[in-house]
Structures are given as C-alpha cells and as structure tokens.
Amino acid sequence: MLNAAMLEALQELVWQLHRLPGGAEAAIPDFFGALLAGPPVHAADTGLVEAWPLLEGGELGLLEGAEGLHLVRIDTAGAQPLAELPGELLAAVRQTADDPAGPYTASPLVLALMAIAAGRVEDDRRLKRALPRVDGAARDLMLMTVCRLCG
C-alpha cells in the first residue's frame, strides 16, 4: 500500500525536475554528466532499476528487491548500501502512479538523489561519505529546482 503523503512529496520533486531548463531529462547531463563514465544502464529483469557508471570507478545503482528499493554503490567488492528508499519513489516517476508497468517521466535515480538532498529520505550521510561529488551534484540540483520555484 502506497503512503499518500510520501507519494505526494516525491511527485512534487518530480514536478520540480520537469521545471528545470531542458526538463527532467537534462538533470543527468547538466548536474551529473561530469561524474559519469558512460550512459545510464537499465536492467529491470535483474532488479537493477537504473545504474550509472562512475568515472571514479564502480556504479551508482538503484536496486529493487523483495525487501524494497535501495540506493547502492556497486564495485568489485559488491554492493555497498547507501540508502533505503520508499516504494513510492518508482510510483512518483511513473506517468501514472498506480500503473507499475507505466513509463518513467524522470530518472528514478535522479529522484532518489534529489529526495536524499531535500531531506525526504534519510541516508545517515552515507552518500556523502561514499560519493561526495555525487552528493554535491544532488544538492546543487535540489537547490536549482527550489530556487527556480522561488524566483
């Protein structure tokens, strides 16, 4: 069962992403592009919702498993957990929230990072410790979207 308040809060972040110059699709190249070693990867059949190969090595991934949704850093040592994310995150980025097969209107990984930066998801600062440049880019993105709404 989806938490309506959490879904609404995450949908608000998605709405803010769509208000960026270039829309939500511009968030990856504009804010995270300098950190990536290649294009995002999607392999839903393995539980990997989305992953980004990082220039500093490994990947930043969003995994969906039986126990929920997880932001992880994947490298040769395995998957290092960075944050547990609400199931509402995937519903928030879908064209229709209650259609689990519906297309995404924004990157689920971008929304996960923005939710952490905005304080909607607690990660105990694991993202900042593991990937400080990604954390900084997520904070820049969050500030850009908030400032656009205020300005």
MDAnalysis code that builds the backbone (N, CA, C; Angstrom):
import MDAnalysis as mda
import numpy as np

u = mda.Universe.empty(453, n_residues=151, atom_resindex=np.repeat(np.arange(151), 3), trajectory=True)
u.add_TopologyAttr("name", ["N", "CA", "C"] * 151)
u.add_TopologyAttr("resid", np.arange(1, 152))
u.add_TopologyAttr("resname", ["MET", "LEU", "ASN", "ALA", "ALA", "MET", "LEU", "GLU", "ALA", "LEU", "GLN", "GLU", "LEU", "VAL", "TRP", "GLN", "LEU", "HIS", "ARG", "LEU", "PRO", "GLY", "GLY", "ALA", "GLU", "ALA", "ALA", "ILE", "PRO", "ASP", "PHE", "PHE", "GLY", "ALA", "LEU", "LEU", "ALA", "GLY", "PRO", "PRO", "VAL", "HIS", "ALA", "ALA", "ASP", "THR", "GLY", "LEU", "VAL", "GLU", "ALA", "TRP", "PRO", "LEU", "LEU", "GLU", "GLY", "GLY", "GLU", "LEU", "GLY", "LEU", "LEU", "GLU", "GLY", "ALA", "GLU", "GLY", "LEU", "HIS", "LEU", "VAL", "ARG", "ILE", "ASP", "THR", "ALA", "GLY", "ALA", "GLN", "PRO", "LEU", "ALA", "GLU", "LEU", "PRO", "GLY", "GLU", "LEU", "LEU", "ALA", "ALA", "VAL", "ARG", "GLN", "THR", "ALA", "ASP", "ASP", "PRO", "ALA", "GLY", "PRO", "TYR", "THR", "ALA", "SER", "PRO", "LEU", "VAL", "LEU", "ALA", "LEU", "MET", "ALA", "ILE", "ALA", "ALA", "GLY", "ARG", "VAL", "GLU", "ASP", "ASP", "ARG", "ARG", "LEU", "LYS", "ARG", "ALA", "LEU", "PRO", "ARG", "VAL", "ASP", "GLY", "ALA", "ALA", "ARG", "ASP", "LEU", "MET", "LEU", "MET", "THR", "VAL", "CYS", "ARG", "LEU", "CYS", "GLY"])
u.atoms.positions = np.array([
    [0.842, -1.193, 0.000],
    [0.000, 0.000, 0.000],
    [0.883, 1.251, 0.000],
    [0.622, 2.155, -0.900],
    [1.413, 3.371, -1.003],
    [1.021, 4.378, 0.063],
    [2.013, 5.052, 0.613],
    [1.807, 6.132, 1.564],
    [1.512, 7.388, 0.741],
    [0.286, 7.889, 0.835],
    [-0.149, 9.019, 0.001],
    [0.681, 10.274, 0.253],
    [1.039, 10.547, 1.493],
    [1.820, 11.744, 1.802],
    [3.222, 11.654, 1.191],
    [3.850, 10.489, 1.291],
    [5.182, 10.316, 0.713],
    [5.113, 10.401, -0.809],
    [4.105, 9.771, -1.409],
    [3.941, 9.828, -2.858],
    [3.782, 11.272, -3.314],
    [2.974, 12.035, -2.618],
    [2.753, 13.436, -2.984],
    [4.047, 14.251, -2.857],
    [4.811, 14.021, -1.796],
    [6.075, 14.743, -1.614],
    [7.060, 14.417, -2.735],
    [7.131, 13.147, -3.117],
    [8.035, 12.753, -4.197],
    [7.535, 13.250, -5.555],
    [6.229, 13.258, -5.763],
    [5.680, 13.793, -7.017],
    [5.961, 15.287, -7.134],
    [6.004, 15.983, -6.008],
    [6.362, 17.405, -6.014],
    [7.808, 17.577, -6.500],
    [8.704, 16.701, -6.055],
    [10.092, 16.762, -6.527],
    [10.172, 16.468, -8.023],
    [9.380, 15.518, -8.507],
    [9.345, 15.216, -9.941],
    [8.848, 16.437, -10.714],
    [7.817, 17.075, -10.217],
    [7.294, 18.278, -10.857],
    [8.391, 19.332, -10.953],
    [9.173, 19.491, -9.862],
    [10.273, 20.455, -9.870],
    [11.330, 20.071, -10.903],
    [11.609, 18.784, -11.030],
    [12.568, 18.329, -12.039],
    [12.112, 18.705, -13.450],
    [10.825, 18.577, -13.710],
    [10.302, 18.910, -15.042],
    [10.369, 20.408, -15.328],
    [10.502, 21.211, -14.295],
    [10.584, 22.664, -14.470],
    [12.006, 23.146, -14.750],
    [12.980, 22.256, -14.672],
    [14.359, 22.628, -14.998],
    [14.466, 23.061, -16.456],
    [15.395, 23.960, -16.788],
    [15.656, 24.239, -18.198],
    [16.074, 22.940, -18.890],
    [15.383, 22.575, -19.934],
    [15.648, 21.313, -20.616],
    [14.839, 20.156, -20.051],
    [14.073, 20.395, -19.012],
    [13.225, 19.362, -18.425],
    [13.996, 18.367, -17.574],
    [13.284, 17.379, -17.077],
    [13.870, 16.375, -16.187],
    [15.010, 15.610, -16.849],
    [14.928, 15.409, -18.172],
    [15.972, 14.653, -18.870],
    [17.306, 15.391, -18.886],
    [17.298, 16.703, -18.638],
    [18.538, 17.473, -18.615],
    [19.283, 17.326, -17.282],
    [18.640, 16.791, -16.270],
    [19.267, 16.693, -14.944],
    [20.526, 15.833, -14.967],
    [20.506, 14.715, -15.680],
    [21.675, 13.831, -15.682],
    [22.871, 14.505, -16.359],
    [22.749, 14.959, -17.605],
    [23.941, 15.567, -18.217],
    [24.362, 16.883, -17.547],
    [23.400, 17.691, -17.138],
    [23.728, 19.002, -16.587],
    [24.332, 18.946, -15.187],
    [23.877, 18.035, -14.342],
    [24.329, 18.000, -12.956],
    [25.263, 16.836, -12.640],
    [25.116, 15.721, -13.350],
    [25.899, 14.531, -13.023],
    [26.824, 14.090, -14.155],
    [26.677, 14.678, -15.335],
    [27.415, 14.244, -16.519],
    [28.920, 14.195, -16.333],
    [29.500, 15.159, -15.643],
    [30.955, 15.199, -15.451],
    [31.451, 14.084, -14.531],
    [30.545, 13.382, -13.873],
    [30.912, 12.313, -12.941],
    [30.742, 10.923, -13.535],
    [30.130, 10.864, -14.731],
    [29.758, 9.573, -15.305],
    [30.748, 9.102, -16.367],
    [30.966, 7.778, -16.384],
    [31.866, 7.162, -17.356],
    [31.121, 6.651, -18.581],
    [29.805, 6.789, -18.595],
    [29.002, 6.316, -19.713],
    [27.539, 6.593, -19.446],
    [26.685, 6.172, -20.363],
    [25.250, 6.434, -20.199],
    [24.638, 5.540, -19.114],
    [23.497, 5.962, -18.566],
    [22.795, 5.137, -17.588],
    [22.437, 3.772, -18.169],
    [22.395, 2.781, -17.296],
    [22.088, 1.403, -17.666],
    [20.789, 1.016, -16.981],
    [19.929, 0.296, -17.697],
    [18.668, -0.199, -17.145],
    [18.624, -1.706, -17.366],
    [18.361, -2.452, -16.308],
    [18.269, -3.915, -16.417],
    [17.237, -4.413, -15.407],
    [16.001, -3.999, -15.589],
    [14.937, -4.306, -14.631],
    [14.790, -5.801, -14.362],
    [15.130, -6.643, -15.344],
    [14.991, -8.087, -15.156],
    [15.940, -8.622, -14.079],
    [16.988, -7.869, -13.732],
    [17.925, -8.283, -12.680],
    [17.654, -7.557, -11.372],
    [16.620, -6.710, -11.337],
    [16.333, -5.917, -10.152],
    [17.016, -4.563, -10.179],
    [17.849, -4.328, -11.190],
    [18.536, -3.050, -11.322],
    [17.620, -2.089, -12.075],
    [17.060, -1.146, -11.366],
    [16.154, -0.169, -11.977],
    [16.948, 0.764, -12.883],
    [18.086, 1.228, -12.368],
    [18.937, 2.143, -13.122],
    [20.310, 2.145, -12.467],
    [21.361, 2.279, -13.268],
    [22.723, 2.384, -12.740],
    [23.518, 3.354, -13.586],
    [24.425, 4.055, -12.946],
    [25.303, 4.977, -13.638],
    [26.746, 4.534, -13.450],
    [27.491, 4.286, -14.520],
    [28.919, 4.002, -14.382],
    [29.641, 5.296, -13.984],
    [30.444, 5.211, -12.942],
    [31.111, 6.398, -12.405],
    [32.557, 6.488, -12.867],
    [33.018, 7.697, -13.157],
    [34.410, 7.915, -13.551],
    [35.370, 7.444, -12.466],
    [34.983, 7.595, -11.211],
    [35.869, 7.195, -10.112],
    [35.854, 5.693, -9.871],
    [35.076, 4.976, -10.672],
    [35.023, 3.520, -10.572],
    [33.714, 3.033, -10.000],
    [33.325, 1.869, -10.427],
    [32.077, 1.281, -9.961],
    [30.868, 1.943, -10.574],
    [29.738, 1.653, -9.975],
    [28.468, 2.206, -10.449],
    [27.645, 2.666, -9.263],
    [26.802, 3.640, -9.505],
    [25.780, 4.040, -8.552],
    [24.493, 3.424, -9.067],
    [23.836, 2.631, -8.246],
    [22.665, 1.915, -8.729],
    [21.457, 2.022, -7.832],
    [20.323, 1.820, -8.444],
    [19.049, 1.750, -7.746],
    [18.528, 0.338, -7.953],
    [18.474, -0.428, -6.867],
    [18.058, -1.826, -6.921],
    [16.692, -2.001, -6.306],
    [15.869, -2.815, -6.964],
    [14.560, -3.159, -6.423],
    [14.583, -4.635, -6.074],
    [14.317, -4.934, -4.821],
    [14.306, -6.314, -4.361],
    [13.057, -6.599, -3.565],
    [12.948, -7.822, -3.089],
    [11.785, -8.230, -2.306],
    [11.627, -7.378, -1.053],
    [12.754, -6.923, -0.492],
    [12.700, -6.126, 0.735],
    [12.637, -4.627, 0.491],
    [12.544, -4.201, -0.748],
    [12.372, -2.779, -1.032],
    [13.318, -2.245, -2.088],
    [13.462, -0.932, -2.072],
    [14.254, -0.187, -3.043],
    [15.510, 0.328, -2.343],
    [16.670, 0.167, -2.997],
    [17.936, 0.514, -2.355],
    [18.838, 1.301, -3.297],
    [19.442, 2.354, -2.770],
    [20.492, 3.068, -3.474],
    [21.798, 2.413, -3.039],
    [22.609, 1.983, -4.006],
    [23.845, 1.268, -3.693],
    [24.986, 1.749, -4.573],
    [26.192, 1.557, -4.061],
    [27.388, 1.725, -4.886],
    [27.864, 0.314, -5.190],
    [28.016, 0.015, -6.460],
    [28.410, -1.319, -6.899],
    [29.841, -1.256, -7.410],
    [30.706, -2.111, -6.850],
    [32.078, -2.210, -7.336],
    [32.529, -3.658, -7.206],
    [33.816, -3.902, -7.341],
    [34.322, -5.271, -7.308],
    [34.084, -5.953, -5.967],
    [33.914, -5.177, -4.914],
    [33.653, -5.741, -3.586],
    [32.177, -6.082, -3.381],
    [31.324, -5.694, -4.323],
    [29.888, -5.961, -4.199],
    [29.090, -4.681, -4.151],
    [27.926, -4.751, -3.524],
    [27.020, -3.603, -3.443],
    [27.055, -3.021, -2.035],
    [27.485, -1.771, -1.936],
    [27.531, -1.058, -0.661],
    [26.238, -0.266, -0.511],
    [25.419, -0.556, 0.517],
    [24.159, 0.166, 0.681],
    [24.391, 1.627, 1.072],
    [23.665, 2.521, 0.420],
    [23.757, 3.942, 0.718],
    [22.464, 4.488, 1.307],
    [21.325, 3.965, 0.865],
    [20.038, 4.443, 1.390],
    [18.938, 3.443, 1.074],
    [17.994, 3.355, 1.981],
    [16.764, 2.596, 1.760],
    [15.739, 3.615, 1.288],
    [15.055, 3.311, 0.211],
    [14.132, 4.266, -0.390],
    [12.699, 3.746, -0.342],
    [11.749, 4.666, -0.238],
    [10.349, 4.239, -0.201],
    [9.883, 3.723, -1.559],
    [8.990, 2.758, -1.541],
    [8.424, 2.214, -2.777],
    [7.686, 3.263, -3.582],
    [7.260, 4.313, -2.931],
    [6.557, 5.399, -3.610],
    [7.440, 6.104, -4.628],
    [8.762, 5.946, -4.519],
    [9.680, 6.613, -5.437],
    [9.411, 6.208, -6.880],
    [9.265, 4.919, -7.128],
    [9.014, 4.469, -8.503],
    [7.635, 4.905, -8.985],
    [6.649, 4.886, -8.090],
    [5.311, 5.354, -8.462],
    [5.343, 6.839, -8.819],
    [6.163, 7.610, -8.106],
    [6.223, 9.062, -8.328],
    [6.789, 9.413, -9.701],
    [7.697, 8.596, -10.232],
    [8.285, 8.920, -11.536],
    [7.521, 8.302, -12.701],
    [6.513, 7.520, -12.416],
    [5.728, 6.909, -13.493],
    [4.702, 7.907, -14.039],
    [4.384, 7.722, -15.301],
    [3.383, 8.578, -15.938],
    [2.067, 8.491, -15.184],
    [1.694, 7.284, -14.768],
    [0.509, 7.055, -13.939],
    [0.973, 6.290, -12.716],
    [0.852, 6.892, -11.537],
    [1.422, 6.344, -10.306],
    [0.967, 4.928, -9.992],
    [-0.278, 4.600, -10.315],
    [-0.778, 3.273, -9.943],
    [-0.607, 2.223, -11.039],
    [0.163, 2.545, -12.085],
    [0.444, 1.588, -13.157],
    [1.902, 1.144, -13.064],
    [2.177, -0.016, -12.451],
    [3.570, -0.449, -12.266],
    [4.313, -0.751, -13.568],
    [3.608, -0.815, -14.678],
    [4.262, -1.050, -15.972],
    [4.381, 0.237, -16.789],
    [3.889, 1.336, -16.234],
    [3.900, 2.601, -16.962],
    [5.298, 3.160, -17.145],
    [5.482, 4.001, -18.157],
    [6.806, 4.570, -18.429],
    [7.188, 5.618, -17.378],
    [8.504, 5.769, -17.200],
    [9.017, 6.795, -16.290],
    [9.007, 8.149, -16.995],
    [8.687, 9.195, -16.254],
    [8.745, 10.552, -16.794],
    [10.022, 11.263, -16.353],
    [10.761, 10.655, -15.443],
    [12.041, 11.184, -14.953],
    [12.881, 9.996, -14.499],
    [14.160, 10.221, -14.363],
    [15.065, 9.176, -13.908],
    [14.793, 8.824, -12.445],
    [14.521, 7.554, -12.144],
    [14.331, 7.163, -10.746],
    [15.571, 7.435, -9.893],
    [16.754, 7.288, -10.478],
    [17.986, 7.529, -9.732],
    [18.150, 9.020, -9.418],
    [17.806, 9.880, -10.359],
    [17.845, 11.321, -10.100],
    [16.868, 11.662, -8.972],
    [15.667, 11.106, -9.017],
    [14.700, 11.386, -7.961],
    [15.207, 10.878, -6.614],
    [15.825, 9.711, -6.586],
    [16.376, 9.182, -5.333],
    [17.415, 10.138, -4.758],
    [18.321, 10.618, -5.604],
    [19.359, 11.537, -5.142],
    [18.769, 12.864, -4.680],
    [17.779, 13.348, -5.408],
    [17.140, 14.602, -5.029],
    [16.359, 14.450, -3.719],
    [15.718, 13.310, -3.527],
    [14.973, 13.065, -2.281],
    [15.921, 13.043, -1.086],
    [17.105, 12.477, -1.267],
    [18.099, 12.483, -0.192],
    [18.565, 13.913, 0.068],
    [18.896, 14.647, -0.991],
    [19.374, 16.024, -0.850],
    [18.329, 16.927, -0.204],
    [17.058, 16.678, -0.502],
    [15.977, 17.507, 0.031],
    [15.560, 17.075, 1.438],
    [16.139, 15.983, 1.943],
    [15.803, 15.518, 3.284],
    [14.544, 14.690, 3.361],
    [14.011, 14.258, 2.228],
    [12.802, 13.416, 2.209],
    [13.139, 11.964, 2.546],
    [14.410, 11.583, 2.317],
    [14.888, 10.234, 2.604],
    [16.163, 10.382, 3.434],
    [16.244, 9.672, 4.535],
    [17.424, 9.720, 5.411],
    [18.425, 8.660, 4.981],
    [19.655, 9.072, 4.778],
    [20.706, 8.125, 4.382],
    [21.857, 8.094, 5.379],
    [21.713, 8.773, 6.518],
    [22.773, 8.845, 7.533],
    [24.091, 9.320, 6.935],
    [24.005, 10.161, 5.907],
    [25.154, 10.769, 5.226],
    [26.071, 9.739, 4.554],
    [25.537, 8.544, 4.311],
    [26.336, 7.504, 3.645],
    [26.705, 7.904, 2.224],
    [25.774, 8.566, 1.504],
    [26.081, 9.007, 0.144],
    [27.234, 10.005, 0.168],
    [27.185, 10.955, 1.074],
    [28.238, 11.975, 1.169],
    [29.591, 11.344, 1.484],
    [29.624, 10.351, 2.349],
    [30.888, 9.693, 2.695],
    [31.412, 8.836, 1.541],
    [30.522, 8.124, 0.869],
    [30.938, 7.209, -0.195],
    [31.216, 7.921, -1.513],
    [30.358, 8.877, -1.862],
    [30.454, 9.561, -3.160],
    [30.203, 11.061, -2.965],
    [31.171, 11.780, -2.393],
    [30.943, 13.196, -2.084],
    [30.619, 14.060, -3.302],
    [31.201, 13.746, -4.452],
    [30.917, 14.559, -5.640],
    [29.482, 14.329, -6.132],
    [29.000, 13.104, -6.066],
    [27.609, 12.812, -6.439],
    [26.669, 13.506, -5.457],
    [26.990, 13.439, -4.171],
    [26.176, 14.109, -3.158],
    [26.130, 15.619, -3.422],
    [27.275, 16.204, -3.745],
    [27.321, 17.637, -4.042],
    [26.494, 17.997, -5.274],
    [26.563, 17.176, -6.298],
    [25.775, 17.426, -7.509],
    [24.281, 17.306, -7.210],
    [23.905, 16.354, -6.364],
    [22.488, 16.198, -5.985],
    [22.007, 17.418, -5.214],
    [22.854, 17.942, -4.354],
    [22.487, 19.153, -3.593],
    [22.365, 20.356, -4.529],
    [23.273, 20.461, -5.494],
    [23.182, 21.544, -6.480],
    [21.875, 21.446, -7.262],
    [21.522, 20.237, -7.666],
    [20.263, 20.025, -8.390],
    [19.076, 20.432, -7.529],
    [19.078, 20.003, -6.287],
    [17.977, 20.340, -5.390],
    [17.873, 21.852, -5.211],
    [19.003, 22.526, -5.024],
    [18.974, 23.982, -4.861],
    [18.497, 24.672, -6.126],
    [18.895, 24.176, -7.273],
    [18.463, 24.768, -8.544],
    [16.956, 24.657, -8.717],
    [16.396, 23.525, -8.373],
    [14.955, 23.350, -8.546],
    [14.193, 24.194, -7.538],
    [14.667, 24.273, -6.307],
    [13.997, 25.075, -5.287],
    [14.091, 26.562, -5.649],
    [15.278, 27.002, -6.065],
    [15.450, 28.414, -6.400],
    [14.624, 28.823, -7.613],
    [14.463, 27.920, -8.589],
    [13.630, 28.235, -9.754],
    [12.206, 28.496, -9.322],
    [11.727, 27.740, -8.339],
    [10.350, 27.927, -7.883],
    [10.214, 29.212, -7.085],
    [11.244, 29.564, -6.333],
    [11.183, 30.774, -5.513],
    [11.358, 32.030, -6.351],
    [12.136, 31.936, -7.445],
    [12.481, 33.101, -8.249],
    [11.406, 33.410, -9.201],
])
